[in-house]
Amino acid sequence: KAGVTQTPRYLIKTRGQQVTLSCSPISGHRSVSWYQQTPGQGLQFLFEYFSETQRNKGNFPGRFSGRQFSNSRSEMNVSTLELGDSALYLCASSLAATQNTGELFFGEGSRLTVL
Amino acid sequence: AQSVTQLDSQVPVFEEAPVELRCNYSSSVSVYLFWYVQYPNQGLQLLLKYLSGSTLVKGINGFEAEFNKSQTSFHLRKPSVHISDTAEYFCAVRPLGSARQLTFGSGTQLTVLP
């Protein structure tokens, strides 16, 4: 069974640009969450999508957005990039809400560097 | 709201020695508890979880953790570590319910020395 796939794995952008990251969840998983990992702030929750709807959102500015498609794949977008957006962005998938095991399966992440 | 405190940022230990990584949490509601491991340049892998039932939870790679509700702790232990256990370990909590939002601790870097 394939795991969570994130693309691209590494990317470099400059300040002011925008970036789109992609996440393909494990087959059958309908919930996709995104986390930002930085040395200073650690792991912080960005948002969660379930059945194409944002179910929960963390404390990030509106420059951070996401969406989920009907096949459960998800994308997140960061506009007007700032140096502080340099981070590892992790995607995690889990089973539908009715199977409440709580386990998240993480991808290997997309490492974004903003110059 | 929830918060997680991992009391040690770095834990060096010799190979084959026992280790305990400490985790305390705070929450106004009941939570599920998790330990994840992260190897360099990789994502997070679940070691073990506490959902309900027995407070002693066994996970992969010989790790176990004990949930202590009165002390709001969920410490991770291994009786004998290997070089391959060198990694960063994260404690996390999630409130009961359908939302999947995890609150993570700041992590503990475990370094196993030969």
Interface residues (C-beta under 8 A of the other chain):
Chain A: V4 S31 S33 Y35 G42 L43 Q44 F45 E48 R55 N56 G58 L90 A92 S94 A97 N100 T101 G102 E103 L104 F105 F106 G107 E108 G109
Chain B: Y32 F34 Y36 N41 Q42 G43 L44 Q45 L46 K49 L51 F90 A92 R94 G97 S98 A99 R100 Q101 L102 T103 F104 G105 S106 G107
